[in-house]
Amino acid sequence: MFDQKPWSETEGRHAETLDRVARLTMAQATPGFAPALLASAWMEWALQLATAPGTQLRLGEQALRQAGALGRRAVEGMAPGARLPAERPDRRFRDEAWDTAPFALVRDGFLAWEDWWQAATREVPGVDPRRAEALGFGVRQILDMASPGNIPWMNPAVIERTLSTGGANAGAGLANLWEDLGRNGPATPPDDPRFRIGEGLAATPGRVVARTHLMELIQYDPVGETVH
């Protein structure tokens, strides 16, 4: 057997730095998700659902019920001047144009899809609650990205704005994107006057009161007589 030489303090710091850089890079590439955690949570959820025929039937029934409701809404939307307000308010669809066909059906279909996935990820027996919460969080983030409000040709407010400005809004958006890319990424450089401490940004004294491998909890000290 070869003698194992223990790592020096310098080697340990270098290894820790490389690990942190790798985790930071992964966090930026996966919007903060932990791929290993999500993969294990997804696998556990899929295996438990595959062996839960009662839950499968219940989720299938919910899907059919939602499809029937969407069909009825589609018929209602055929009436001239019909308005189809959302059954539950959602700030992503607060523009009144979402209450008219066909956008109302796109919105309702997305919300039904969202409700189904929420039930599917939270109500499967045998799944560890912490993993179910992690999976539900990941699914919500994916669904938020797929929201019709984020798709220009499905968002009535964006369509109306594009028509009224002759596409100038799209040009302004591309100009902003180009400006961000010119700054070597979406982050604003520290020399930007809008983000200088004491000018565009305020700073409050504070200290780290708890630290884990996932987060740091910072307690800020009040600098005024009253605080919220």
C-alpha positions in Angstrom: 0.0 0.0 0.0 1.2 3.5 -0.8 1.5 6.0 2.0 -1.2 8.6 1.8 0.2 12.1 2.2 -2.4 14.4 3.9 -3.4 17.5 2.0 -1.7 20.7 3.0 -3.8 23.7 4.0 -3.0 25.4 0.7 -4.1 22.4 -1.3 -7.3 22.2 0.7 -8.1 25.8 0.0 -7.4 25.4 -3.7 -9.6 22.4 -3.9 -12.4 24.2 -2.0 -12.1 27.2 -4.4 -12.4 24.9 -7.4 -15.5 23.2 -5.9 -17.1 26.6 -5.2 -16.4 27.8 -8.8 -17.9 24.6 -10.2 -21.0 25.0 -8.0 -21.3 28.7 -8.9 -21.0 27.8 -12.6 -23.6 25.1 -12.3 -26.0 27.4 -10.3 -25.7 30.0 -13.1 -26.4 27.4 -15.8 -29.4 25.9 -13.9 -31.1 29.0 -12.4 -30.0 28.0 -8.9 -31.3 24.4 -9.1 -29.3 21.5 -7.7 -29.3 19.0 -10.5 -28.5 16.0 -8.3 -31.2 16.9 -5.8 -33.8 17.4 -8.6 -32.8 14.2 -10.3 -33.1 12.1 -7.2 -36.4 13.8 -6.3 -37.7 13.2 -9.8 -36.7 9.5 -9.7 -38.3 8.9 -6.4 -41.5 10.7 -7.5 -41.7 8.7 -10.8 -41.2 5.4 -9.0 -43.8 6.1 -6.4 -46.3 7.3 -8.9 -45.7 4.2 -11.1 -46.7 2.0 -8.2 -49.8 4.1 -7.1 -52.7 3.2 -9.4 -55.2 5.0 -7.3 -53.2 8.3 -7.6 -52.8 7.8 -11.3 -56.6 7.4 -11.6 -57.2 10.5 -9.6 -54.8 12.6 -11.6 -56.3 11.2 -14.8 -59.8 12.2 -13.6 -58.5 15.7 -12.8 -57.0 16.0 -16.3 -60.3 15.0 -17.9 -62.3 17.3 -15.7 -60.1 20.2 -16.6 -60.3 19.4 -20.3 -64.1 19.4 -20.0 -64.0 22.8 -18.3 -61.8 24.2 -21.0 -64.2 22.8 -23.7 -67.1 24.6 -22.0 -65.0 27.8 -21.8 -64.2 27.5 -25.5 -67.9 27.4 -26.4 -68.7 30.4 -24.2 -65.9 32.3 -25.9 -67.6 31.9 -29.3 -70.3 34.4 -28.4 -69.7 37.9 -29.8 -68.1 40.2 -27.3 -67.8 37.4 -24.8 -65.4 38.0 -21.8 -63.9 35.1 -19.9 -62.4 36.3 -16.7 -60.0 34.0 -14.9 -61.5 31.7 -12.3 -58.6 32.6 -10.0 -56.7 35.9 -10.1 -53.1 35.7 -11.3 -50.9 38.8 -11.6 -49.3 37.4 -14.7 -52.6 37.8 -16.6 -54.0 41.0 -15.1 -54.3 42.7 -18.5 -57.9 42.8 -19.5 -57.0 41.5 -23.0 -56.4 38.1 -21.3 -60.2 37.9 -20.7 -61.0 37.7 -24.5 -60.7 34.7 -26.8 -58.4 33.1 -27.8 -56.1 34.4 -25.1 -58.4 33.5 -22.3 -58.3 29.8 -23.4 -54.5 29.9 -23.6 -54.4 31.4 -20.1 -56.9 28.9 -18.7 -55.1 26.0 -20.3 -51.8 27.0 -18.8 -53.4 27.5 -15.3 -55.1 24.1 -15.5 -51.7 22.6 -16.5 -50.1 24.3 -13.6 -52.7 23.1 -11.2 -52.4 19.5 -12.4 -48.6 19.5 -11.9 -49.0 21.0 -8.5 -51.3 18.1 -7.5 -49.1 15.6 -9.2 -45.9 16.6 -7.4 -47.4 17.2 -4.0 -50.0 14.4 -3.5 -48.1 11.2 -4.5 -48.0 8.9 -1.4 -44.6 7.7 -0.3 -42.5 10.6 -1.6 -40.3 12.3 1.0 -41.9 15.7 1.8 -38.6 17.5 1.4 -38.0 15.9 -2.1 -41.6 16.6 -3.0 -41.1 20.3 -2.1 -37.8 20.4 -4.1 -39.5 18.8 -7.1 -42.5 21.1 -6.9 -40.3 24.1 -6.7 -38.4 23.0 -9.8 -41.6 22.3 -11.7 -43.0 25.7 -10.8 -39.8 27.4 -12.1 -40.1 25.5 -15.4 -43.8 26.3 -15.8 -43.2 30.0 -15.0 -40.7 30.1 -17.9 -43.2 28.4 -20.1 -46.0 30.8 -19.2 -47.8 32.3 -22.2 -47.2 35.7 -20.7 -43.5 35.2 -21.5 -44.1 34.2 -25.1 -44.5 37.4 -27.2 -46.9 35.9 -29.8 -49.2 34.6 -27.1 -49.3 37.7 -24.9 -52.0 40.1 -26.0 -50.4 43.1 -24.3 -47.2 42.5 -26.2 -49.0 42.0 -29.5 -51.0 45.3 -28.9 -47.8 47.2 -28.0 -46.0 45.8 -31.0 -48.8 46.9 -33.4 -49.2 50.3 -31.8 -45.5 51.1 -32.0 -44.8 49.5 -35.3 -42.4 47.0 -33.7 -40.4 49.8 -32.0 -40.8 47.9 -28.6 -39.0 44.9 -30.1 -36.2 47.1 -31.4 -35.8 48.7 -27.9 -35.6 45.3 -26.3 -32.9 44.2 -28.7 -31.0 47.4 -28.1 -31.2 46.7 -24.3 -30.0 43.1 -24.9 -27.1 44.4 -27.1 -26.2 46.9 -24.4 -26.1 44.1 -21.7 -24.0 41.9 -23.9 -21.6 44.8 -24.5 -21.1 44.9 -20.7 -19.8 41.3 -20.9 -23.0 39.8 -19.5 -26.3 40.8 -17.9 -24.7 42.2 -14.7 -24.1 45.9 -14.5 -20.4 46.8 -14.1 -19.4 48.2 -10.7 -18.4 51.5 -12.2 -21.9 52.3 -13.3 -22.9 55.5 -11.4 -26.4 54.1 -10.9 -25.0 51.3 -8.7 -22.4 53.2 -6.7 -22.7 52.9 -2.9 -24.0 56.1 -1.5 -25.2 57.4 -4.9 -27.6 54.9 -6.6 -27.4 52.3 -3.8 -27.7 52.4 -0.1 -25.7 50.2 2.3 -26.6 49.2 5.9 -24.1 47.7 8.4 -24.6 44.1 9.0 -23.0 40.7 9.8 -23.4 37.1 9.0 -25.2 35.3 11.8 -25.6 31.9 10.2 -23.9 30.1 7.4 -24.5 26.8 5.7 -23.3 25.2 2.4 -26.4 26.7 0.7 -26.9 30.1 2.2 -25.7 32.9 4.5 -28.2 34.7 6.8 -27.3 38.4 7.3 -28.6 40.5 10.1 -28.6 44.2 9.3 -28.3 46.9 12.0 -30.8 49.7 11.9 -29.4 53.2 11.3 -32.5 55.2 12.0 -34.8 55.6 15.0 -37.6 53.6 13.5 -37.5 50.6 11.2 -40.1 48.4 9.4 
